Amino acid sequence: LLEAAVSQLPGDAAENRRILSTAIVLAVLEQHFAAERSMWSAVTRKSKSWLAKTAKDRSLFLGGIPIAQWAADVVKYNVRVA
């Protein structure tokens, strides 16, 4: 899933992998660990800022939707946390 998405984005594959991986990790935290937000919110602040700026600067979309929303959907439909 990740590699298929990476290949759809323009530019450097390694950078695209970092972008998508970051978006997915942030979505996992938001969706599955919201109750522990106080433990991770400060740590993720820089990542959220970097992701938002990078996605905006590069106009990154997958399937016509913004990267953060794409990641949220991937997590919603594909990630289960026990």
C-alpha positions, 0 to 999 in steps of 0.5 A, spaced: 500 500 500 505 504 501 509 503 495 504 503 491 502 510 493 509 512 493 510 511 486 504 515 484 507 522 487 512 526 483 519 527 486 524 523 490 521 516 492 525 516 499 522 523 500 515 521 498 516 515 503 518 519 509 512 524 507 507 518 507 510 514 513 509 520 517 502 522 515 500 514 517 504 515 524 500 521 525 493 518 523 494 512 527 496 516 533 490 521 532 485 515 531 487 509 536 491 513 541 487 519 542 486 518 549 493 518 550 494 525 547 498 528 552 503 523 552 505 524 544 502 531 542 508 535 544 513 530 540 509 530 534 508 538 533 514 538 529 512 532 525 505 535 524 508 542 522 513 539 517 508 535 514 503 540 513 508 545 510 511 539 505 504 537 503 502 544 501 509 546 498 509 540 493 501 540 492 501 533 494 494 529 493 493 522 492 487 520 489 485 527 489 485 528 496 490 531 501 496 526 504 493 527 511 486 525 509 489 519 505 493 517 511 487 518 515 483 513 510 488 508 510 488 508 517 481 507 518 480 502 513 487 498 514 490 499 521 487 495 527 490 496 534 489 491 539 
